[in-house]
Amino acid sequence: VQHDALRNALRAAVGSASGGADASVSMSAIASVLNPPTLDWMWRAVTCIENHDLVMAGREPRVAALADPSNHRSWYARSRSRVASTLLLTAPGIPQIFMGQEFLEDKPWDTDPGGTHLLWWDGMNHGLDRAMTDHLRFMQDLIRIRNDNLALRRGAINPYFISDKDRVLVFHRWIEGEGKDVVVVASFNESTWWSYDLGFPHGGPWREIFNSDVYDNWVNPWVAGNRGCVYASGGPLHGFVASASIVIPANAVVVFSKM
């Protein structure tokens, strides 16, 4: 069934973040609905951040427009849209991607094929809009990461660190009895956290398999990240046996897999 809990929480967070660095963004609200409420199995939920009912002309804005109402192609619009899409595709449920969402379409849609709300294919196909082509690459790689990591498709989930003050949310996904551990670290903060201590389910090396900050002006020459790997050699933290100090890019998501 279509399930609106995650959609509402993500869109609310994106809309709140558009209020600027001092706005209150509820990462707690996102964490509380990562497991679809009221459903017995995660696969029963079809989740989204846009759909045909929601972003029809005259209703709600597309995510890029929601992320920065004043400039749908600003860094704020691009980066916040990437955070929302990454959380959608790394959370439980069956993600639904609405037409144009994969290349950052910012216009609403309607049912009139001769109207003004048509997908702007030229912006992507002819390279007229760099934000579109970069976002398409981002979405392609994000879907690939989801497909390559079974825990992101059907694993258990534990949102074990939430800071509304820092605008940071961290959750662990794994396959019961098999491991295949993945840790997802999301931030709606407008500044990079250069040394952020987080618990990790196991000690040792964790490979950074995805960093949404890479896709801004591909390849982002000012990317903030963890150089492909972190080593969880610190003491117990956040209920886990090990910890590491990591870099969390501004308005971004980094994903780690146990090596």
Disulfide bonds with the S-S distance in Angstrom:
none
